[in-house]
Amino acid sequence: MIEMRFGPQVCGDLAAGSTREWLVPDGRGGYAMGTVSGLRTRRYHGLLVVAGETPAIRRMGLVGLDPAVTLPSGARVRLGAHDWSSGDVDPRGFELLEQFALVDGVPRWRWRIGDVVIEREIAMAYGRSCVAVVHRLVSGGPVRLDLAAACTWRDAHGERRADGPTPRMEPAAGGAVIEGAFRLTGPDWTPAGQWWLGVRHREEAARGLNPDEDLWYAGRFAGALDRPGDTVSVLAWADDLTDHPPAASALVEAARRRNRDVVAAAKPADPVAAALALAADAFVVRTANGPDVVAGYPWFGAWSRDTMTSYEGLFLRTNRGDEGRELLRAYAATLSEGMLANTADTGRVEYNTVDATLWFLHAVNRHVTVTGDTDLGDELLPALHAVVEAHLAGTRYGIAVDPADGLLTQGGPPEVALTWMDARVYGVPVTPRTGKPVEVNALWVNGLAGLAELTELVGRDGTALWGLHTKATTAFRKRFPAPVGWLHDVVDAPAPAYPLGGAPHHDDDLLRPNQLLAWSLPYAPLDPDEATLRRITAGLFTPLGPRSLSPDSPGFVGRHRGGPAERDGAYHQGTVWPWLIGPLVDAHRRAGLPTDDLLVGLEGHLGEYGLGSVSETADGLAPHGATGCPFQAWSVAELLRVRQAG
């Protein structure tokens, strides 16, 4: 059993309870999500968030079910919580919470009103856009429970206002259909139909975004809880509205059983590994095209770089090789001019990364190495060779192998950022890294060796690939070591005084974590050097992982806060990225340095932000408050991978 519990000191304190978030995924990219306190702090928080054709296209449906209990005395106590644009928080049901628990992935709240204890559990039907909300009388009674259904139908990234069209509401057995898009059923439905004006989302305000929206009060469900064990349950679902789901209590039990099975299949060595295996499951979704990976909740969809970087942790370390095989085959089919498609959150298929394809080479090699699936290696070999040939010939954005040294270079127009450090402010890349980035070339060297080995494994000649590998490795060892005692982040970058593509070039020696891949990958170009790794760790490491830039570097930004431009400007200029714990630990292990203490902070982080999961980013300065997505795929995947590898 995986358990996480918080008592009234956290639940009843908005500063503590509303910054800890829970997630219940549906296996398709949709979800239910909220906070321990029950306060909705994001526009993304709701009980039924529906995925569309891709996981990135989501719509908010059922926002909340506000409980109110009528006691034997006739007193009515409201158990919900809302932030309003007036500054008020009303009602304040969190003050009556005696416990929040996350048990085997199912969130549970317990409110106490004297001798009356009511609990709520939420689960989703796996593989279906359907949520079950069960309320149970634990002690006391008899009482009556009302549940006010707050609804909308909008893009998950937006908001809806009362000055627009009124949501269409049609009666259906046991409830209503909202906007023809989703259906609600439960006991004793009473339709209402009015706007709740000025609901505020404090996290959106902190991110410099519009924090306010209006919600449609569709109506209420009600039921008697006469004795302990009695329940009042509500179902909400999208898609086929005539296909009634199983009972809500049955869905909760089914979700709990499935989550236990997921963990058992991963064969975790300890409770932290078990929690990470369950966290990993949230990101592996099934779409119309087969399995895919959600990069992060609540706002990301599938991104090929994140998917391939996460591959080993999400699939191979959780014994999901069959699903992984299917995913790799599907992604291979997107290759064009030697580049892997990047299925952007815009809904368009784009080819705009220099490193996603190289991570794909790595993922295929790791799959074959770990699973022994040489059949897949043989099947994909022509496509992988075509990747190398396209890079030798040159492909989009000036991505090409420099014939002089065998290293990979990238250029492109000034508005393009092709590495994982791809943030832009007003269309201008913050860290363009034009030239020959260190991690790109470490991945290139690694990919050539892995492909050569795979080629020979199926009985073919890998001599040419080994030749390319030797040339690139020799150049890497000559070009990237910097006089400052670590590696250049980029070599052959355009000098700042010259336009893109101009001359002369310069080599960027800012202390960044990208160089860790030069020691961490299976076929890394460099042997580990203890002194260098100690310098890098001293300059970059925090309890939640490495910073993206050392604090003593020009341009360092210690807080990843503020509006979109401020946050994007800080994104790779000092912000902590937990996924980099993987390369850091691997490099330390190869150097024979101790690593157990490097993971302590991240393991403790599992109960601090996205419960049971790992955040996308954190502030570069102490206390390293978590930022970005509370639930991030490659953060979870890399922590899981290096813990199991150790």
N, C-alpha and C positions, 0 to 999 in steps of 0.2 A: 504494500500500500504506500502511495506517495501522498504525504500530508503536509500542509502548511496552514498554520492557525495564527490568528491575531485576536487579541482580547479587546476589551473596551478602551484601553489606553490608546490603541491605534484606531480602532473603528470609530470611536467617538471624537477623535481629533481630526478636523478637516485637513490640517497641514500634513498629517501622517496618512490618514485613510484615503484621501482623494488623490494622492500621488502614487498609490500602489494600484496597478491595473490588472484585471483578469481578462483572459481571452478564451472563448470556446469556439473553435473552428468547425466548419461543416464539411471539410474535405474537398471543397470546390473553389475555395477562395473567399467565400462569404463567412460570416462570423456573428457572434454576440460578444459584446465587450463593454466593460465599465470599470468602476472603481470599487474598492473595499467598502467605502463609506456609502456607496449607492449614488453619489453625486456624479452627474454627467459633466465632465470637464472638457470634452472634445466634441466637435461636430460629428466625429466618427463613432461615438458611443451610442449603442442601441442594442436591442434584443434580436432584431432580424435585419441583418445587412446582407443583401442579396448579390451574389456574383453574376455577371453577365457572360458574354461569349468568352471573355478572358477574365482572369482574376483581377485585373486592373480596373475593369468596368463594374463598379459596384453601386448599388442604390440602397438608401436607407428606407426601411419600411416601418416596422414596429419599433418605436423609440423607447417606450417604457411602459410598465404596468405599476402604477402607484398604489400601494396597499394602504388601506385604512381599516382599522379593526374597531368594531362596536362591542364594548364590554358588557357584562351582565348588568352593570349599573346604568347603562345607557350612554356612558361617556364614549366619545368617538376619538380615536387616536390615529393620527396619520403617520405612516412609517416611511414615506418616500423622502426625497431630498431634491431640491432644485435651486440653482443659482439664477437670479433675475438681474436684468439690466439696471434695476434700481439700486443694486448692491446688496439686497436682502438675500438670505438663504432661507427658503421656506417651502415646504416643511423641513423639519430637522430630525427626521427619523433616525439618522445615524447615532443620535444621542441615546437611543434605546437599544442599540446593537450591543449584545454581550459577546458575540463571537462572529468572525468570518473564518471559514475554512475552505481550503481548496483540497479536495480529497479525490485522488485518482483523476484529476483534471476537471472535476465537477465542482463549481463554486456553490457554497452554502452560507446563508446568513441566518443568524438567530437573533430575533428581537425579544426582549423581555419587558413586559408591562406588568409589574407586580408578580403574581403567580402564573400569569399567562405567558407562554413561550411559543412563538410562531417561527417556523423555519421556511426558507425558500431555497429551492435548488433549480439550476438552469442547465439544460443540455441541448445539443443539436443532433438531429438525425444524420448520421454520417453518409455523405454522398447525396444529400438532399438539402434544399434550402428550407429548413423547418426547425423551429425552436419550441421546446417544451419548458414551461415554467410551472413548478409544483410548489404549492404552499401546504404546510402540514402543521397541525396543532400538536405540539410536543407535550405541553402540560397546561393545566387550568382549563377554562372554558365553562359553559358554552359561550362562543363568541360568533359574531358575523364578520365576514371579511369581504370588503369591496376592493375591486381592482380597476382603476381608471386607466384606460388604454390611450396613451399619447402616440399619435401616428404622424407620418408624413410620407411622401414618395418623391425623392429627390436624389440627385447625384450625391454620392457620399462625401465629395469634396466641397459641397456647397451648402446652401441654406434655403429655406422657403419662408415666404412672408405672407401675412394675412392680406396684403394689398393685391395679391395675385389670385388665381382661380381657387375656389374652395375645393378641397379634395372630394372626389366622387365617392359616395358610400352607398353600397347596395346591400340589402338584407340577405343573409344566408343562414342556413340551419345552424342555430347555436351561436350566431354572431353576425359578422359582416364581411364584405369584400371591399377593400380600399383601392380605389383607382383601377379596378380590374386587375391589380398586380399581386396582391397578397390577401390572404384570408385569415380571420380570427375566429376561433371557436372556444367556448367555455360555458360555465353555468350562468343561467339567469341574466342573459344579456339585455341591457337597456341602452338603446342608442341615445346619443347626445348630439354632438355636432356643434362645436364652438372652438374658437381660437384661444390658445394660451399665448399671450403676447410677451415678448421680451425675455425669452429664455437665454441665459448667458453661458458661454463656454470659456472658462478662465484660461485654459491652456491655449486656446486659439488667440485670446487677447495677448498672452505672453509671447506668442509667435508672430505678433504684428499683423494678424489676420482679423477679419470681421468676426466678432465673438457672438453675435446675437442672431436668433432666429425665432420664428413663431411655430408652435406645435398645434396640431389638430387633435382636440379631445373628441375621439370618436364615440365613446360610450364607456359603460362599465359592466364588469362581470361581478357576480356576488354569490356567496355560498355560506352555509352554516358549518361551523367547526364545533360540533357538540362535545366530542370527547377526544382525548389524545389518539393520534393516528389518523384522524379524519383529514381529508385533503380538499383543496380547491385548486384546480389546474386549468391552464390556458395553453392552447396550441396556436401557432401562427406559421403559415407556410406560403411559399410562392410557387411558380411554375404551374403544374396541373392542379388547379384549385378544386377539382372534383375528386382527386385522389386523397382521401382522408388518411392522415397518418395514424399510427398506433396510439394507444393511450399515452398521455404525457408521462406518467410514472414508469411505464414500460420503456419509453425512450431514455429516461434518465438512467435506468438500470442498464440498458443496452450500451449507452455511452460509457458508463463506468466499466463494464465488462470489456468493451473493445479497448479502452485505454490500458487496462491491465494486460490484455493480450499483446498490445503494441510493445509495452515495456518488457514483458516476458520474452518476446521474440528477439529483442535486442540483447538479451543476456547481460544485463548490467552487472558490474562488479561491486557497486556500492549505491547508496541512496542518491548521491549526486548524479552518478551516471544514469540512474533510473529517471530522475527528473529531467535530465537533458535528452534522454531518448524520447520521452513524451513531448518535450518542447519541440524536438526535431520533427515530430509527426505533424505538427500544425502547418509546417511549410510545404510538405509534400502533398500536392493536390492533384486531382484528376480532372482534366478538361476534355472537350470533345476530341482533342488531338492526342490524348494520352496523358501520362503523368507529367507534371511540371513542378516548379518551385516558386512559391511566393517569396519575394525577397524580404519583405517585412510588413508587419501589421502595425497600424491600420491602413496605411495609404499606398504601399507599393504593390505592384503586380510582379510579373516575371521579367527578370533581366538576365541575359545569358551569362554575363560576367559573374554575377552573384551565384547563379545556378551552378556553374562549373567550379567556382572557388569552394562552394559548399558541398560539392558532390560526395567526396569521400566521407565527410562527417555525417551527412544526412542519410546516405544510402548504404555505404559499405560498412560503417561502424554501427549500423542498426539492423544489419542483415536484411536489407531490402534490395539485394542485387538484381532480382528479376525486374522490379520496377525501374531500377537504374538502367538496366540494359535497354528497356523500352524507351526511356527518356533519351539516352545517348543516340539511339538510332533515329529518333525523331529530330533531334537537333542536327545530326549529320545531314539530314535532308534539307536543311536551310542553308547550307554552305553555298556561297556565291563568290566567285573570284578569290577563293581561298579564305573568305571571312565568314564567321558565324553570325547569323542574324541576331540582332538585339531587339527582342520583342518589347518595345518601349511602352510605358504607361500611357502614351498618347493613343495607343491602339494601332499605330503604324509599325510595320516591320522595317527596321533600320539597320544599316551596316556602318556602325560609327564607333567601334572600339578597336584598339590595337592589341589588347591583351585577352579578350574573351576567347578568341580562337586558340590562343596558346594555353589557356586554362583548360580548354576542351581537349587538346592533345594530352595534357596531364591527367585529366579525368579518365580518358579512355585507357591510358597506360595503367593507372592505379586500379581501374576496374579489372583489367585482365590479370594484373599481378596478384590482386587480393582474391579474386574469385576463380582464377584459372580458366576463364571464359575465352579461350583462344578462338572459338568460332566467331565471336563478335569482333575480335581483333582482325581476323582474316576478312570478314565482311566489310569492315570500315577502312581497311588498309588503302585501297585506291583513293578514297576521299582524303585520307590523312596525307598521303603522298602529294595529292593535288594541292593541299594547303601549303606545303613546303615549296612546291614549284611556283605557286602564285606569289609567294613572298620573295622568292628569288627573282622573279620577273618584275615584281612591283605591282601593287594593287591600289585600292582607293586611298585617298588622303596622303599620298606620298609614302605609304608604308612599303618598305622594300629592304632587302638585304644590301648593305654597302659592299660592293665587290672588293673593295680595298682591304677590308678587315673581317668580313663575314658577319658583322653585327647588324642588328635590325634598327632601322631608323624610321621616324614618322614625322610628317609635316602637316600639310593641309592648310586650309584658310585660317586666318587669325581667330575666327570665332569658334574654332573647334578645339575641344579638349578630349583626347582619345584614351588616356589612361584612366585608372580608377579614380584618380584625383581630378574629377571632371566638373567641379562646381564652376558656375559662371555667374557674374553679377552684371546685369544689364547687357547680357550677350557677350561679355568679355571674360574669357577663362581666367580664373584666379591663379591657377598653376598649370599653364599650357604644356610645359615639359616637352616642347618640341626638340627633336634631336634623337638621342639614343638613351632612353630611360633605363635605369639600372635593373628594375624588376622585370621589365619587358625583355631585356636581353638575358637575364637569368632564366626566365621562362622559355626563351628561344633555345638556349643551350640545353636546358632540361628536356624540351620537346624533341629536339633532334636526337638526343641519346635515347629517349624513351621510344621513339619511332624506329630508330635503328635496331634496338633490341627486339621490338615487336616484329619487325620485318624478318629478322633472323629466326625468331621463335616459330614462325610459320614456314620456315624453310626457304626464305628468299635472301637475296644478296643485299646486305646493308652497308657495303663499303662506301658508297657515295655519301650516305648520310653521316657515317662516322667521320669522313673527311670534312664535311661541313661543320660538324660538331667540334672537331679538333681546331679548325681555323677560328671559329667563334670563341672557343674557350681560351685560346692563346691570346686573342685580342682583348677579351674581357679582363684577363689577368694583368694585362699591360696597361689598359686604358682606365679602368675604374678606380683602383686604389688612389686615394688623394693624400697630399702631404699633411693634411690636418689629422690623420690617424683613423679615418673611416673611408667609405667609398663615396665617389661622386654620385649625386642623385641623377644627373643627366650629363652625358658628354656630347660634344659637338652641337651644343645648343646655340641658336643665333645670339650674337652679342646684343645686349639691351639697346645699344645705340643704333643698331642696324635693323632694317625691316626683316620680316619673316623670310627666310630663304637667302638672306644677305650674308655678307662676310665682314669681318672674320667671325669665328665661332669661339665659344668659351665653354668651360666645364663647370657645372654647378656643384659646389661642395656643401650646400646647406645640409644640416644633419636631419635626415628624414628616415622613416622606418623601411622604406621600399627596399633598401639594400639587404635587409634580412633574408630575402629570397635567394641571395647569392650564396648563402650557406645552408639554407633550410631545405631546399628541394631535393628529391631523391638523386638527381644527377646535377647537383649544384656545381657551378663553375669554380668555386673557391673552397679550399679546405678551411675549416673554422680556425679562427685566431682568437685566443682567449682575451688578449689585451684589447683588441678591437671591439669584441662583443661587450666587454665590460664598459668601455667608453660609450657605446651606443645605449646600453641599458641605463647607465647613469644619466644620460641626457634625455632619454625618451620615456622610460618606464614609469607607469603609475599603477595603482592597485587594480584598475580596470583595463589595463593593457597599454600599449605604446601610444604616445602622442604622434601626431602627423608632422610635427615640427618641434625642434627643441626650443625651450623657453628663452635661450640666449641668442636665438637667430633673429635677424631682421624680419619684420612682418609677423612675428608670433602674436596670436590672439588667444587669450587664456579662457575666454568664456564663449560658449556656443549658444548665444542668446540673442533676443531681439527680433526685428522684422526679417523678412526673407533675405534682403540684401546683406544685412549684418550676419545672419546665420550662414549664408552661402560664402561670405567672405572669410568666415572662421572655420569652415567645414574641414579644410585640409591645411590649415595654418596654425595648428597647435591642438585642435580637437583630438580627443582620445578615440581610437577605433579598436574595440575589443577583438575584432576578428584577427588582428595582427598578433594576438597572443599565440596563434598557431606557429607562424614563422619564427617568432622569438623563442619559443620553447624548443622547437626543432633545432634551431641554430645552437642553443645552449647545450642540448643533449649531444649534438655532434662534436661539440668542443669539450665534452666531459664535465660541464658545469652543472651544479645542482639546479633543479627546476621546480620542486614541490612548492616552494614559497612563492613562486610566480603566479600560482593559481588561486591563492587564498582569497584575494579580494573579489575575483570574479565569482567564485563559489558562494561567497557571502552575498553577492549582488543578486542572486536568484530570488531573494525575498524583498528586494528594495524598490523595484520599478515595475517591469513587466513580470508578474509573479510566475516563478518557475522557468523564466527565460532570461535572455541576455539582450541588453539594449544595443541599438545601432551605434551610438556615440556617447561621449561624456565630455564635460569641461576639462580643459587641459590643466587648470589650476585646482588645487584642493578646495573643497572636499570632493571634486570630480563628480559633480551632480550629473546624473544620466540625462541624455537629450536624444532627439531623433525618435525613431520608432522604438517603442518599448519591447517589441518582439522582432528580432532581426535574425534572418536565416544564417548568414555566414558567421555571425557572432556565436550563435549556438553551435553551429557545425564545427568550427575550429576548436572551441573549448572541448567539445565532445571528442573530437578526433585525437587531440594531443593527450587528453586524459587516458583514453583507451590505448593509445600507442605506447604510453609510458608503463 
